């Protein structure tokens, strides 16, 4: 019986009802210890009945450093369903659980594990709704938590109800932002607290005792249940302002309950509390080694403190009881228990950890074993567990240099895990112990990464340059090159001069011809320096660079993704489109979900620049969903800003404004730096202003963008023609003079006909007027073979406007008509309206606007993407594997798409799309 939880029970009931109807959902319950979270979970399981398949697990504090331990508890009984998953996802989950031999997993593999979790949950829900219950989420190991959060964010139409509970306060770690619906459980109101207390001890409790219990419990259900045990004793704590927190009072209560048991039973309970899984087959041998027999468990069972499950596990009545037992034990007794547990366990990571927790002095063999544990954790993507193992190994390492080396490894693993403060603390600790140039280079790399993620790009840039110099001397050019690639990323947000400085150093590195990094290290300066107005040899075709890198050993899309961005910088958009499409297909096949948002951002840019606006929207929408699911804040900002630009093209001013605001607010972890998507967001807002006739606002935004810190960014470079148009409309062409000169140098370096066409359009606008017509005509001639319809139509529109103002209405009409037709086909509504107005002003009747949209235009980007794949003959399972969705979600989107397209089955798709 639950008292005072009607609101929470209704929310759980709604979650279950949605799952029964095939719609997935997530609900997170949060609250202090004892507030009733587990009771609500128990109620949900009872309500689910036989209608649902139920799977359940809980985080274990002492397994928080073991990668995928929590996930294994949840899913291990269902591994016989793994064959239903796509190959890469199946292999990732098998590797996470240590079920398969093969290549070590890379850090991003935990993302693929998350997709595998999504697939397995969908498979378990394929024949009946699924209720997945997870208690004590705050204690899940980070690898399991990341995988589960990714799966939860991708749930759509599988019929899965995911119900989570997490403790707040009391030293529990904070959860990362989830974005899920959540309920914060408040203390019970006094009438409900009284009802619960009467249910626990009866209504005849003396008023003074009742009032004291109500005051001490403060509406906490567990306290109302446990404190009456000591109701007839003097209050153990004061209830004044100086009293202990409620959690401490509960711990004291549990102390008292345990103290009344036989000493041998107390020892056995300590072993069970320290052995994270409560496995009888481990607890009893460990207790026996301490002189305690199995019969000593009976008093604890009879008192209701513990129970033994059918799978031979000891379960404590409440997690705080376990904490109380561990807290009350003397330090030397805990050491003895950990040693006994370690010796009772078979060889493996758990044995190593317990023996390490028991160690009181340096132990070289144990330190070596811990390092092996750390290496295995890293191979499975468990960088947090690896960091803890390396750090503990350092403490147990007898020699100073060996301990320092392990501290460096711990700092690097903490960085990979995103624990920036911990990484910096470990780096400082290691740096104080050594004068090694190599060690300091590696530690500067750690510090630089922390500064980069906080948005302190200048500091990160300087540290990385120094680290690269030291690494080149101490380790060699390949390691220095890796640091310089990261320095390039930091410099990109600092300014042109730092970018050029990094590229100069990269070009000068003495890399071996057969090094996998060499092709990219040579291509990047050649592609970017000319775009900055610096001399450099012309870069080879990107396909040749990619082929050379693959031949030298570059194996994954992540090894080549930077090439996509480099080719865009110099205007080789066609090469970007080709390589990015190839890398996206490869990433889909390999399940490399972590790199997908990056590659798809570059692909969407290339599609946009080629006038394929709908394709760009489909690509960017999928990438944004993946970036959000995988916590890649940089690409969430960039992709949201790119979608804002597409909304500006469509004339959806409110949507553009909302998306731009979201992009500018998405800055990532612990950073006060401008959002990565700022340049694209400002261009989007400026384009919206320009499209709706607000030339002054557009000019202000564009002038800041094209002359400021980010003027070398792709979006800032491509925005210069818009600035020229806005400034000329305002009668202030001088505002665009300097950006135009830079743009002219860029177009010369790019050496692309479409880029020269844009420069000629700018020249025609800037004057002199007597040269405008020849510039417009030359621009249109260059546009013709370039297959960039939007920019060609804008040039035709501006030329038509110029002709009309020159009283050459007849000459203007064909150009304005062509522009109008293109804008309408591209759904560029503000420009279509402007072209229609101009055409009417020539004295002719503009064509009737087309209907609001084609059937295809009514589809969401995800529906369009799915229907396109279905039209190619792919099954729902094939489509799900490609798009990292569940087959039921694919079926759901097809079901919604058919009526919009006016068809009833997939067989009609090839002739409809």
C-alpha positions in Angstrom: 0.0 0.0 0.0 1.4 3.4 -1.1 0.3 6.5 0.7 0.4 10.0 -0.9 1.8 8.9 -4.2 -1.2 9.3 -6.5 0.5 11.7 -8.8 3.5 9.4 -9.3 1.3 6.3 -9.7 -0.7 8.0 -12.4 2.5 8.9 -14.3 3.7 5.3 -14.1 0.2 4.1 -15.3 0.4 6.5 -18.3 3.8 5.1 -19.2 2.5 1.6 -19.1 -0.6 2.5 -21.1 1.5 4.1 -23.8 3.7 0.9 -24.1 0.6 -1.3 -24.4 -0.4 0.9 -27.4 3.0 0.4 -29.0 4.6 3.7 -28.0 7.8 3.7 -26.0 8.5 6.1 -23.1 10.9 6.8 -20.3 10.3 8.1 -16.8 12.9 8.9 -14.2 12.0 9.0 -10.5 14.4 11.0 -8.3 14.5 11.5 -4.6 16.4 11.1 -1.3 17.1 7.7 0.2 13.9 6.1 1.5 11.5 8.4 -0.2 9.7 5.6 -1.9 11.3 5.2 -5.3 11.7 1.4 -5.1 8.2 1.0 -3.8 6.9 2.8 -6.9 9.0 0.5 -9.1 7.6 -2.5 -7.3 4.1 -1.2 -7.9 4.8 -0.7 -11.6 6.0 -4.4 -11.9 2.8 -5.5 -10.1 0.6 -3.4 -12.4 2.4 -4.7 -15.5 1.1 -8.2 -14.7 1.3 -10.8 -17.3 0.7 -8.4 -20.1 4.3 -7.2 -20.0 7.6 -8.9 -20.2 9.5 -7.4 -17.3 13.3 -7.1 -16.9 14.8 -5.5 -13.9 18.1 -4.6 -12.4 19.8 -2.1 -10.0 23.0 -0.3 -9.9 25.6 -1.5 -7.4 27.9 1.1 -5.9 30.8 -1.2 -5.7 30.6 -2.2 -9.4 30.6 1.4 -10.6 34.2 1.0 -11.9 33.5 -2.3 -13.8 32.5 -1.5 -17.4 29.1 -2.8 -18.5 28.5 -4.5 -15.1 25.1 -2.9 -14.8 24.1 -3.7 -18.3 25.2 -7.3 -17.8 22.9 -7.6 -14.8 19.9 -6.3 -16.8 20.4 -8.2 -20.1 22.4 -11.3 -19.3 19.3 -13.5 -19.2 18.3 -12.5 -22.7 21.5 -13.0 -24.6 19.9 -15.8 -26.5 18.2 -13.1 -28.5 21.4 -11.5 -29.8 21.1 -13.2 -33.2 18.3 -10.8 -34.0 20.7 -7.8 -34.0 22.7 -6.5 -36.9 26.2 -7.9 -36.9 28.2 -4.9 -35.7 25.7 -4.3 -32.8 25.8 -8.0 -31.9 29.6 -8.1 -31.9 29.7 -4.9 -29.8 27.4 -6.3 -27.1 29.3 -9.6 -27.0 32.6 -7.7 -26.6 31.1 -5.6 -23.8 30.0 -8.7 -21.9 33.3 -10.5 -22.6 31.6 -13.1 -24.7 33.7 -12.8 -27.9 37.3 -12.7 -28.9 38.5 -10.2 -31.4 39.8 -6.7 -31.8 39.7 -4.5 -28.7 36.7 -2.1 -28.7 37.4 1.5 -29.3 35.9 4.1 -27.0 33.1 5.0 -29.3 32.1 1.4 -29.2 30.0 2.0 -26.2 27.8 4.1 -28.5 27.3 1.0 -30.7 26.6 -1.0 -27.5 23.8 1.5 -26.8 22.3 0.8 -30.2 22.6 -2.9 -29.5 20.7 -2.3 -26.3 18.0 -0.5 -28.2 17.8 -3.4 -30.7 17.6 -6.0 -27.9 14.9 -4.0 -26.0 12.9 -3.8 -29.2 13.4 -7.5 -29.9 12.1 -8.3 -26.3 9.1 -6.1 -27.0 8.3 -7.7 -30.4 5.7 -10.1 -29.0 4.5 -8.3 -25.9 5.1 -4.9 -24.3 8.3 -4.6 -22.3 8.7 -3.0 -18.9 12.4 -2.3 -18.2 13.0 -1.3 -14.6 16.3 0.1 -13.3 16.8 1.1 -9.7 19.7 3.0 -8.2 20.7 4.4 -11.6 23.2 6.7 -9.9 25.4 3.7 -9.1 25.5 2.3 -12.7 29.0 2.2 -14.2 29.5 4.9 -16.8 29.7 2.6 -19.7 26.4 1.0 -18.9 24.8 4.4 -18.2 25.9 5.9 -21.5 24.7 2.9 -23.4 21.3 2.9 -21.7 20.8 6.6 -22.1 21.6 6.4 -25.8 19.1 3.5 -26.2 16.5 5.5 -24.2 16.9 8.5 -26.4 16.3 6.5 -29.6 13.2 4.7 -28.3 10.1 5.6 -30.4 7.5 3.0 -31.3 8.7 -0.3 -29.9 6.3 -0.7 -27.0 9.0 -0.3 -24.3 8.4 1.4 -21.0 11.7 2.3 -19.4 11.3 3.2 -15.7 14.3 4.5 -13.9 15.0 5.5 -10.3 17.9 7.6 -9.0 18.9 8.7 -5.5 19.7 12.4 -4.9 21.7 13.7 -2.0 23.5 11.6 0.6 26.7 11.6 -1.4 25.1 10.0 -4.5 26.8 11.0 -7.7 24.9 13.4 -10.0 23.5 11.9 -13.2 24.3 13.6 -16.5 21.4 15.6 -18.0 19.1 13.1 -19.6 16.3 15.2 -21.1 13.8 12.6 -20.0 10.5 13.2 -18.2 11.2 13.0 -14.5 9.4 13.2 -11.2 11.1 14.5 -8.0 9.5 12.6 -5.1 8.6 15.0 -2.3 8.2 14.0 1.4 4.8 12.8 2.3 2.2 15.3 3.5 1.5 15.0 7.2 -1.9 13.2 6.8 -0.3 10.6 4.6 2.7 10.2 6.9 0.3 9.6 9.8 -1.6 7.0 7.8 1.7 5.2 7.0 2.8 5.4 10.7 -0.5 4.0 11.9 -0.2 1.2 9.4 3.3 0.4 10.7 2.8 0.5 14.4 -1.0 0.9 15.0 -3.1 3.9 15.9 -2.6 3.5 19.6 0.9 5.0 19.6 1.3 7.5 22.4 0.9 11.1 21.0 4.3 12.2 22.2 6.1 9.3 20.5 4.0 9.8 17.4 4.9 13.5 17.1 8.6 12.8 17.7 8.6 10.1 15.0 6.7 12.4 12.5 9.2 15.2 13.2 12.3 13.0 12.8 11.0 11.2 9.7 10.1 14.5 8.0 7.7 12.7 5.6 10.3 10.0 4.5 8.5 6.7 4.2 11.5 4.6 5.0 12.1 6.6 8.2 8.4 6.2 9.1 8.9 2.4 8.7 12.3 2.0 10.4 12.4 4.7 13.2 9.6 3.1 15.2 12.0 0.3 16.0 13.6 2.7 18.4 10.4 4.6 19.3 10.6 3.6 23.0 14.2 4.6 23.3 15.5 8.1 23.8 15.9 9.9 20.5 19.4 9.1 19.2 19.7 12.6 17.6 18.4 16.0 18.2 15.6 17.3 16.0 16.9 20.9 16.3 18.6 22.8 13.6 21.9 21.2 14.6 20.6 17.6 14.2 21.9 15.1 11.8 20.5 14.8 8.3 17.7 12.2 7.9 20.0 9.8 6.0 22.4 9.8 9.0 19.5 9.1 11.4 18.4 6.2 9.3 22.0 4.8 9.3 22.1 5.0 13.0 18.8 3.2 13.2 20.2 0.4 11.0 23.3 0.3 13.1 21.2 -0.4 16.1 19.3 -3.2 14.3 22.6 -4.9 13.3 24.3 -4.5 16.6 21.6 -6.7 18.3 22.7 -9.7 16.2 25.4 -12.3 17.1 28.9 -11.2 16.3 29.4 -13.9 13.8 26.2 -12.9 12.0 27.5 -9.3 11.9 30.7 -10.5 10.3 28.9 -12.5 7.7 26.7 -9.5 6.9 29.8 -7.4 6.4 31.2 -9.9 3.9 27.8 -9.8 2.1 27.8 -6.0 2.1 31.4 -5.9 0.7 30.8 -8.5 -1.9 29.0 -6.4 -4.5 26.8 -9.1 -6.0 25.8 -10.9 -2.8 26.7 -14.2 -4.3 26.4 -17.0 -1.8 29.0 -19.0 -3.6 31.5 -16.2 -2.9 30.2 -14.9 0.4 30.1 -18.2 2.3 33.6 -19.3 1.4 35.0 -15.9 2.3 33.1 -15.9 5.6 34.3 -19.5 6.3 37.9 -18.2 5.9 37.1 -15.8 8.7 35.7 -18.6 10.9 32.0 -17.9 10.2 29.7 -20.7 9.1 26.7 -20.5 6.8 24.3 -21.1 9.8 25.1 -17.6 11.0 23.0 -16.2 8.2 19.8 -17.4 9.9 19.5 -14.6 12.5 19.8 -11.9 9.8 17.1 -13.7 7.8 14.8 -14.1 10.8 15.1 -10.4 11.6 14.1 -9.5 8.1 17.4 -7.6 7.4 18.3 -9.8 4.4 16.7 -12.5 2.2 18.2 -15.1 -0.1 16.9 -15.2 -3.7 16.3 -18.3 -5.8 19.5 -17.6 -7.7 21.5 -17.8 -4.4 22.1 -14.1 -3.8 21.8 -12.2 -0.5 19.6 -9.1 -0.8 19.5 -6.4 1.8 16.1 -5.0 2.9 17.3 -1.6 1.8 20.5 -0.2 0.2 21.1 2.0 3.2 21.3 -1.1 5.4 24.3 -2.3 3.3 25.8 1.2 3.6 25.3 1.2 7.4 27.0 -2.2 7.8 30.0 -1.0 5.8 30.2 2.3 7.6 30.1 0.9 11.1 32.9 -1.7 10.5 36.4 -0.7 11.6 38.9 -0.1 8.8 41.1 -3.1 9.6 38.0 -5.4 9.6 37.0 -4.1 6.1 40.5 -4.8 4.8 40.4 -8.3 6.2 37.0 -8.9 4.6 38.1 -7.6 1.2 41.1 -9.9 1.3 38.9 -12.9 2.1 36.6 -12.1 -0.7 39.4 -11.6 -3.1 40.9 -15.0 -2.2 37.4 -16.7 -2.6 37.0 -15.3 -6.1 38.5 -16.9 -9.3 41.1 -15.1 -11.3 39.8 -12.0 -12.9 39.1 -8.3 -12.4 36.9 -8.6 -9.4 39.5 -10.7 -7.5 42.2 -8.1 -8.4 40.0 -5.2 -7.1 39.2 -6.8 -3.8 42.8 -7.7 -3.2 43.8 -4.1 -4.1 41.3 -2.8 -1.6 42.8 -4.9 1.0 46.4 -3.9 0.3 48.2 -1.7 2.8 51.6 -1.4 1.2 53.2 -1.3 -2.2 52.8 -4.6 -4.1 54.4 -4.8 -7.6 52.5 -7.9 -8.6 49.2 -6.6 -7.6 49.9 -3.2 -9.3 50.7 -5.1 -12.5 47.5 -7.1 -12.2 45.5 -3.8 -11.8 47.2 -2.4 -14.9 46.0 -5.4 -16.8 42.5 -4.8 -15.4 42.8 -1.2 -16.7 43.8 -2.3 -20.1 40.9 -4.7 -20.4 38.5 -2.0 -19.2 39.8 0.4 -21.9 39.5 -2.2 -24.5 35.8 -2.5 -23.7 35.3 1.3 -23.6 35.3 1.6 -19.8 37.6 4.5 -19.4 36.3 5.4 -15.9 37.1 2.0 -14.6 40.4 2.1 -16.3 41.3 5.4 -14.7 40.4 4.0 -11.2 42.5 0.9 -11.8 45.5 2.9 -13.1 45.3 5.3 -10.2 45.1 2.5 -7.6 47.9 0.6 -9.4 50.1 3.8 -9.1 49.6 3.8 -5.3 50.7 0.2 -5.2 53.7 0.6 -7.5 57.0 0.5 -5.5 59.2 2.5 -8.0 58.6 6.2 -8.6 58.8 6.2 -12.4 56.4 3.3 -12.7 53.9 5.0 -10.4 54.2 8.2 -12.5 53.6 6.4 -15.7 50.4 4.9 -14.3 49.2 8.3 -13.1 49.7 9.6 -16.6 47.6 6.7 -17.9 45.0 7.4 -15.3 44.8 11.1 -16.3 44.4 10.2 -20.0 41.7 7.6 -19.2 39.8 10.2 -17.1 40.0 12.6 -20.0 38.5 10.0 -22.3 35.7 9.5 -19.7 35.0 13.2 -19.6 35.9 13.6 -16.0 37.9 16.8 -16.6 38.5 17.9 -13.0 39.7 14.4 -12.0 42.0 14.3 -15.1 43.5 17.7 -14.2 44.1 16.6 -10.6 45.8 13.4 -11.7 47.9 15.4 -14.2 49.0 17.8 -11.5 49.9 14.9 -9.2 51.9 13.2 -11.9 53.6 16.3 -13.1 54.9 17.0 -9.6 56.7 13.7 -9.5 58.7 13.8 -12.7 61.0 15.9 -15.0 60.3 13.7 -18.0 59.8 15.7 -21.2 57.6 12.9 -22.5 55.4 12.7 -19.4 54.9 16.5 -19.3 54.0 16.5 -23.0 51.3 13.8 -22.4 50.0 15.7 -19.3 49.8 19.0 -21.3 47.7 17.0 -23.8 45.4 16.0 -20.9 45.1 19.6 -19.7 44.6 20.9 -23.2 41.7 18.5 -23.8 40.1 19.7 -20.5 40.5 23.3 -21.6 39.1 22.5 -25.0 35.9 20.9 -23.7 35.4 23.9 -21.4 35.7 26.2 -24.4 39.0 27.8 -23.3 40.3 27.4 -26.9 43.3 29.8 -26.7 44.7 27.9 -23.6 44.1 24.6 -25.2 45.8 25.7 -28.4 48.9 26.9 -26.6 49.2 23.8 -24.5 48.8 21.6 -27.6 51.4 23.4 -29.6 53.9 23.1 -26.7 53.0 19.4 -26.2 53.4 18.7 -29.9 56.9 20.2 -29.9 57.9 18.2 -26.8 56.3 15.0 -28.3 58.2 15.5 -31.6 61.4 15.5 -29.6 60.6 12.8 -27.0 58.4 10.4 -29.0 58.4 11.2 -32.6 56.5 13.0 -35.4 53.4 10.7 -35.4 52.5 11.5 -31.8 53.2 15.2 -32.5 50.9 15.1 -35.5 48.0 13.7 -33.5 48.4 16.6 -31.1 48.6 19.1 -33.9 45.4 17.8 -35.4 43.7 18.5 -32.1 45.5 21.9 -32.0 44.0 22.7 -35.4 40.5 22.0 -34.0 41.2 24.4 -31.1 42.8 27.0 -33.3 39.7 27.0 -35.6 37.8 28.7 -32.8 40.6 31.1 -32.0 41.4 32.8 -35.3 43.2 32.7 -38.6 46.7 33.3 -37.3 46.6 30.3 -34.9 45.2 28.1 -37.7 48.0 29.1 -40.0 50.6 28.5 -37.2 49.4 25.0 -36.6 49.3 24.1 -40.3 52.8 25.4 -40.8 54.1 23.1 -38.0 52.1 20.2 -39.4 53.5 20.7 -42.9 57.0 20.7 -41.5 56.7 17.5 -39.5 59.1 14.7 -40.7 56.5 12.0 -41.0 57.3 8.8 -42.8 55.8 8.2 -46.2 54.1 5.0 -45.0 52.6 6.6 -41.8 48.7 6.6 -41.9 48.8 10.2 -40.8 51.0 11.5 -43.5 48.4 11.9 -46.3 46.1 13.9 -44.1 49.0 15.9 -42.6 50.1 16.9 -46.1 46.6 17.5 -47.4 45.3 19.7 -44.6 47.8 22.6 -45.0 47.5 22.4 -48.8 43.8 22.7 -48.6 43.4 25.3 -45.8 46.3 27.7 -46.1 45.3 28.9 -49.6 41.8 29.6 -48.2 43.5 31.9 -45.7 45.5 33.7 -48.3 48.7 31.9 -47.5 50.9 30.2 -50.1 50.8 26.4 -50.3 51.1 23.7 -52.9 47.7 22.8 -54.5 46.2 19.8 -52.7 45.7 16.5 -54.5 42.2 15.3 -55.2 40.7 14.2 -51.9 39.9 10.7 -53.2 43.7 10.3 -53.9 44.5 11.4 -50.3 41.9 9.1 -48.9 43.2 6.2 -50.9 46.8 6.9 -49.8 45.7 7.0 -46.2 43.8 3.8 -46.4 46.8 2.1 -48.1 49.0 3.3 -45.2 46.6 1.9 -42.6 43.7 4.3 -42.0 40.9 1.9 -41.4 37.8 3.8 -40.1 35.7 6.8 -41.1 37.1 8.6 -38.1 40.6 8.4 -39.7 39.4 10.3 -42.7 36.6 12.6 -41.5 38.9 15.7 -41.3 39.4 15.5 -45.0 35.7 16.3 -45.5 36.0 19.5 -43.6 39.3 20.5 -45.3 37.8 20.2 -48.8 34.9 22.4 -47.8 37.2 25.1 -46.6 38.7 25.5 -50.1 35.4 25.2 -51.8 35.7 21.6 -53.2 32.2 20.8 -52.2 31.8 18.1 -54.9 34.7 16.2 -53.4 33.3 16.6 -49.9 29.9 15.3 -51.1 31.5 12.3 -52.6 33.8 11.4 -49.7 31.3 12.2 -47.0 28.6 10.0 -48.7 31.2 7.2 -48.9 32.1 7.6 -45.2 28.5 7.7 -44.1 27.8 4.4 -45.9 30.9 2.9 -44.4 30.0 4.1 -40.9 26.5 2.6 -41.3 27.9 -0.7 -42.3 30.4 -0.8 -39.4 28.1 0.7 -36.8 30.5 3.6 -36.3 27.7 5.8 -34.8 30.1 8.1 -33.0 31.5 9.6 -36.1 28.2 9.9 -38.0 27.2 13.4 -36.8 30.5 14.8 -37.9 30.5 13.2 -41.3 26.8 14.0 -41.9 27.3 17.6 -40.9 29.9 18.0 -43.7 27.7 16.0 -46.1 24.7 18.2 -45.3 26.8 21.4 -45.9 27.8 20.0 -49.3 24.2 19.1 -50.2 23.1 22.5 -49.2 25.7 24.3 -51.2 24.6 22.2 -54.2 21.0 23.4 -53.8 19.8 20.0 -52.6 17.9 21.5 -49.7 15.6 18.6 -48.9 18.5 16.2 -48.9 20.5 18.4 -46.6 17.5 18.6 -44.2 17.2 14.8 -44.2 20.9 14.3 -43.5 21.1 17.0 -40.8 18.0 15.8 -39.1 19.3 12.3 -38.7 22.7 13.6 -37.6 21.1 15.9 -35.0 19.2 13.0 -33.5 22.4 10.9 -33.3 24.4 13.8 -31.9 21.8 14.3 -29.1 21.6 10.6 -28.4 25.4 10.4 -28.1 25.9 13.6 -26.2 28.0 15.3 -28.9 27.2 18.9 -27.9 29.4 20.5 -30.6 27.5 18.8 -33.4 24.1 19.4 -31.7 24.9 23.2 -31.9 26.3 23.0 -35.4 23.5 20.9 -36.9 20.8 22.9 -35.2 22.3 26.0 -36.7 22.4 24.4 -40.1 18.8 23.5 -39.9 18.1 27.1 -38.9 19.7 28.2 -42.2 17.5 25.7 -44.1 14.4 27.2 -42.3 15.5 30.6 -43.4 15.7 29.5 -47.0 12.1 28.2 -46.6 10.9 31.4 -45.1 10.0 29.8 -41.8 11.2 32.8 -39.7 9.9 31.6 -36.4 11.4 28.1 -36.8 14.7 29.7 -37.9 14.7 32.0 -34.8 14.0 29.1 -32.5 16.6 26.8 -34.0 19.2 29.5 -34.0 18.5 30.3 -30.3 18.8 26.6 -29.5 22.1 26.4 -31.4 23.5 29.4 -29.6 22.5 28.0 -26.2 24.1 24.6 -26.8 27.7 25.0 -25.5 28.5 21.6 -24.1 30.1 20.7 -20.9 31.4 23.2 -18.4 32.0 26.0 -20.9 31.3 29.6 -21.1 32.6 29.9 -24.6 30.4 30.8 -27.6 28.5 27.9 -29.1 30.2 26.1 -31.9 27.3 26.7 -34.1 27.5 30.5 -33.7 28.7 31.3 -37.3 26.0 29.2 -38.9 23.3 30.5 -36.6 24.2 34.1 -37.3 24.2 33.4 -41.0 20.8 31.8 -40.7 19.4 34.8 -38.9 20.9 37.2 -41.4 19.5 35.2 -44.3 16.1 35.2 -42.7 16.4 39.0 -42.3 17.5 39.4 -45.9 14.7 37.2 -47.3 12.1 39.2 -45.5 13.5 42.6 -46.5 15.3 43.5 -43.3 18.5 44.5 -45.0 19.9 46.6 -42.1 19.6 43.8 -39.6 21.1 41.4 -42.1 24.0 43.7 -42.9 24.8 44.1 -39.2 24.9 40.4 -38.5 26.8 39.6 -41.7 29.4 42.3 -41.1 30.2 41.0 -37.7 30.4 37.5 -39.0 32.6 38.2 -42.0 35.1 40.5 -40.2 35.3 38.9 -36.7 37.0 36.0 -35.0 35.3 33.4 -37.2 35.7 35.1 -40.6 37.7 32.1 -41.8 34.9 29.6 -41.1 33.1 28.0 -44.1 29.8 29.7 -43.2 31.4 33.1 -42.8 33.3 32.9 -46.1 30.1 31.8 -48.0 28.1 34.6 -46.4 30.1 37.4 -48.0 27.8 37.6 -51.1 24.8 38.1 -48.8 26.7 40.9 -47.0 27.4 42.5 -50.3 23.7 42.3 -51.3 22.5 43.7 -48.0 25.1 46.5 -47.9 24.3 47.6 -51.5 20.5 47.6 -50.7 21.3 49.9 -47.8 23.4 52.2 -49.9 26.5 51.4 -47.8 28.6 49.2 -50.1 31.8 50.3 -48.3 30.8 48.0 -45.4 31.3 45.0 -47.7 34.6 46.2 -49.2 37.1 44.4 -47.0 35.1 41.2 -46.8 34.7 41.3 -50.6 38.4 41.6 -51.2 39.1 38.6 -48.9 36.3 36.7 -50.7 37.9 37.5 -54.1 41.2 36.1 -52.9 39.4 33.0 -51.7 37.6 32.4 -55.0 40.9 32.7 -56.8 42.4 30.1 -54.5 39.3 27.9 -54.8 39.5 28.0 -58.6 35.9 26.8 -59.0 33.5 28.2 -61.6 30.6 28.6 -59.2 32.8 30.5 -56.8 33.9 32.9 -59.5 30.2 33.3 -60.5 29.5 34.5 -56.9 32.4 36.9 -57.0 31.1 38.3 -60.3 27.7 38.8 -58.8 29.2 40.7 -56.0 31.2 42.8 -58.5 28.0 43.6 -60.4 26.4 44.8 -57.2 29.3 46.8 -56.0 29.7 48.6 -59.4 30.5 50.5 -61.3 27.1 50.3 -62.9 28.3 50.3 -66.4 30.1 47.0 -65.8 27.2 45.4 -64.0 25.6 43.7 -67.0 28.8 42.1 -68.2 29.4 40.8 -64.7 25.9 39.4 -64.4 26.1 37.7 -67.8 29.5 36.2 -67.0 28.2 35.0 -63.7 25.2 33.3 -65.2 27.4 31.6 -67.8 29.5 30.1 -65.0 26.5 29.1 -63.0 25.0 27.1 -65.8 27.2 24.0 -65.6 27.7 24.2 -61.9 24.4 22.6 -60.8 23.8 25.1 -57.9 20.2 26.1 -58.7 19.6 28.4 -55.7 22.6 30.6 -56.3 22.0 30.6 -60.0 18.4 31.8 -59.4 19.6 34.5 -57.0 22.0 35.8 -59.6 19.2 35.7 -62.2 16.9 37.6 -59.8 19.4 40.3 -59.1 20.1 40.7 -62.8 16.4 40.8 -63.6 16.0 43.5 -60.9 18.8 45.5 -62.4 17.3 45.2 -65.8 13.9 46.4 -64.6 15.4 49.4 -62.8 17.2 50.2 -66.1 13.8 50.2 -67.8 14.5 47.0 -69.8 11.4 45.2 -68.7 11.3 42.8 -71.6 14.9 41.8 -71.1 14.2 41.3 -67.3 11.2 38.9 -67.7 13.0 35.7 -68.8 15.5 36.0 -66.0 12.9 36.7 -63.3 10.7 33.9 -64.6 13.6 31.4 -64.5 14.4 32.6 -61.0 10.8 32.3 -59.8 10.5 28.7 -61.2 13.7 27.6 -59.4 12.7 29.2 -56.1 9.3 27.6 -56.2 10.8 24.2 -57.0 13.2 24.6 -54.1 10.5 25.9 -51.8 12.6 29.1 -51.2 9.4 31.0 -50.4 10.9 34.5 -49.6 12.9 34.6 -52.8 9.9 33.3 -54.8 7.8 36.1 -53.4 10.4 38.6 -54.3 10.8 37.2 -57.8 7.0 37.3 -58.3 6.8 40.9 -57.2 9.6 41.9 -59.5 8.0 40.0 -62.4 4.7 41.7 -61.8 6.5 45.1 -61.8 7.7 44.4 -65.4 4.1 44.6 -66.5 3.4 40.9 -66.9 1.2 38.6 -64.8 3.3 36.3 -62.7 2.4 32.6 -62.8 -0.1 31.4 -60.2 1.8 30.1 -57.1 1.9 26.3 -57.0 -0.1 24.3 -54.4 1.2 24.5 -50.9 3.3 21.4 -51.3 3.8 18.0 -53.0 2.9 14.8 -51.2 6.6 14.3 -50.5 6.9 17.7 -48.9 4.4 16.7 -46.3 6.7 13.9 -45.0 9.0 14.6 -42.1 12.7 14.2 -42.9 12.8 10.8 -41.1 9.7 9.6 -43.0 11.2 10.7 -46.3 14.5 9.0 -45.5 12.7 5.7 -44.5 10.4 5.7 -47.6 13.3 6.3 -49.9 15.1 3.3 -48.5 11.9 1.2 -48.6 11.4 2.2 -52.3 14.9 0.7 -53.0 13.5 -2.7 -51.8 15.1 -2.7 -48.3 13.2 -4.6 -45.6 12.2 -2.9 -42.3 15.1 -4.7 -40.6 17.5 -3.6 -43.2 16.4 0.0 -42.9 16.5 -0.2 -39.1 20.1 -1.4 -39.2 21.1 1.5 -41.5 19.4 4.2 -39.5 20.1 2.8 -36.1 16.5 2.4 -35.3 14.3 -0.5 -34.3 12.3 -2.3 -37.0 9.0 -1.4 -35.3 9.9 2.3 -35.4 10.6 1.9 -39.1 7.2 0.3 -39.6 5.5 3.0 -37.5 7.0 5.8 -39.8 6.0 3.9 -43.0 2.4 3.6 -41.6 2.3 7.3 -41.1 3.8 8.1 -44.5 1.5 6.0 -46.7 -1.6 8.2 -46.2 0.4 11.3 -46.9 1.6 9.9 -50.2 -1.8 8.6 -51.1 -0.8 5.0 -51.2 -1.5 1.9 -49.1 1.6 -0.2 -49.3 5.3 -0.1 -50.0 5.0 -1.6 -53.4 3.8 1.8 -54.7 6.7 3.7 -53.3 9.1 3.4 -56.3 6.5 5.1 -58.5 5.5 7.7 -55.9 8.9 9.1 -54.8 
